[in-house]
């Protein structure tokens, strides 16, 4: 089933908190909320229209990056007809993010996300701030602190998935960064350990 954040429906959170929930905790409700905001920003009238608008914009961006074998149908990555990608296309995305949005990699190095929000007022009373914590889905962060960031996933069709960046060195001298793409795994973290 879908993975959702601990933040209850109706509680307001910032865009950055929603991004953190989606990237660190794999919160599909946060990803959908972000996609809805993007769709509405570009003129979508309702939720379904916003999802279509987001998918169109995401596919346009994927095309510009060179992801020729990818089709985005939803913001969560959950199985959907036509929704697909390849290891090569994901590598292109990882490289693009490293080049143009390295802050995303930094965000995904966090072992949890903490969101403070106020619940909607009840009976005219102001809501008190409440802290919600969601752990990272990347269990290798504590084992391998050198991981430069990553993102996990899982669906029936894709199996367990995991992308991450890891520094490579030879004789204690840094020689580069490995971009690792694991798809269709039965144990993505054990596969990641073996690759590291």
N, C-alpha and C positions, 0 to 999 in steps of 0.2 A: 504493500500500500504506500501511499504518499507519506513522506516525512514532512512534518510541519513544526513550526516554531512553538515555544511555550507561551508566546504572546497571545492573549485572548482576542477574539474578534471584537472590533470596536475601539481597541486601544490604539492611540496614535503613536507612530514611531517615525523617526527621520529616515530620509533616503539612505544615508550612510549606514544606519542600523539595519535597514532592510537588506542592503548589499552585503553587510557582514553576516547576517543570518543566512542568506542564500549561499555565500561562498564558504563560510566556515562550518556552519551546521547543516548545509544542504537543505535548508527549509524551503520547500516548494511553495508554501503560501507566500513567503517573502518574494520569491522569484516571480510569482504570478502578480503580486501587487505592484512590483516594479514594472513589469510588462504592461499592466493595465495603465499605469501612470504615463508610460511612453506612448501608448496608443491614444490615450485621451489628449496628450499634448499635441498630437498630430491630427486631431479632429475626430477620433472615434466617439460614437454616440453611446455605446454600451459595452459591457464586459466582453462579449463575443467579438464585437467589432474591434475592440482594443487588442484582443489576442491576435486577430488576423493582421491588424496594422503592425503590431510588434513583429510578428513572423515575417512579414514582407520586408520590414526594415532590417531585421537580423539577416535574412537571406541576401539582401543587397550588400550588407557589410561582408558577409562570408564570401560572396562573389569577388568583392574588391580585394580581399585578402588572398584569393586564389584557391579557396576551398571548393574545388570543382565537383567533388563527389559528396557534398553535404546538402541536406535539406532540413531546415528548421521548421517544425510545425507547432511547437509550443515552447514556453520559456523554461520549463522544468527538466527537459530531457527525457521525460517519461515516454514509454512506447506510444506511438501514434502512427497511423498509416502514412507512409511517405517520409517519416522522420528518420534520418539516417546520417551517418558520417563514416569516415575511415581514419585509420591511424595516421596516414599521411596528412589528411586535412587537419586533424587535431594538432599534429606537429606544427603546421603552418600557423594555427591559432596560438599555440604556446609561444612561438617565436614572435608573432605580432604583439602579443601582450608583453613579453619581455622587452621588446624594443620601445613600444609606445605607452604602455600602462604598467610599469614595474610595481607600482603601488598595489596592484592586485595580488602579485606574488607575495608581497610583504604582508598583506592582510591574511592570506591563507596560511601563514606560518603560525598564527595564533591558535592556541590549544582550546580556546573557547571564545564565545562571544557573550558580552554582558550588555543588556539593554535596559535602560531606565525609562519608564513611561508612566504616565498618569492614566488611570482607568477613566472612562467617561463619568461625568458627574451623575450621581444618583440623588433624586429628590432635591435638586438644587444645590447639593453639597459639592465642594470641589474634590476631585480625586487626589489621593495621596500617591506620590511616586512609588512605583513598585519595580524591583529589579528582577529580570528574567535572565537566566543563564542557560546557554545551549552549548554542549561540548562539540569540538571539532569531530568530523567523521574520519579524519586522518589520524589513525592511531600510531603511525610511524613517526610523527613529530617528536614524541618523547624518546623514542629509541634512537633516532638519527637527527640531532639538532642541526646538522648541516643542510638538511633539506631546505631549498630556497622557496618552497611553496608548492602547492598542489591542490588537486580537486578529485574527490571520489564520486562514484556513481554506481547505480545498480538498477537494472530492469530485467524483466523476464527475457526479453529478446537480446539484450546486450550482455547479460551476465554481470559480473562484478567488473567495474572499470576504475581506473586510477591513472591520473596524469600528474607528473611532478618533475621538478628541476633539481638536479643534484650536481654539486661541484666535482670536477674530475681533477685529480692531481697525479703526478708521477714523480717519485723521489722527493716528496714533500714540496713540489713546485706545482702551482695551479696551472693547468693547461686548457681549461675550458669548463663548459657546463653541459651536462647530459640532459636532454629532454626525453623523458620516459613516458611512453603511452602504452598502457595495459588495457586490453579489451577482451571480453569473453572469458574472463578468468573465473575459476572456482574458488580462488583465495588470493585476491589482489594484493593483500599485505604480505603474504608469504612470497608471492612473485616479486613484489617490490624489494623485499629483503634480499632475495637471491640476486637481483639485478644490482643493488647497491654493493 
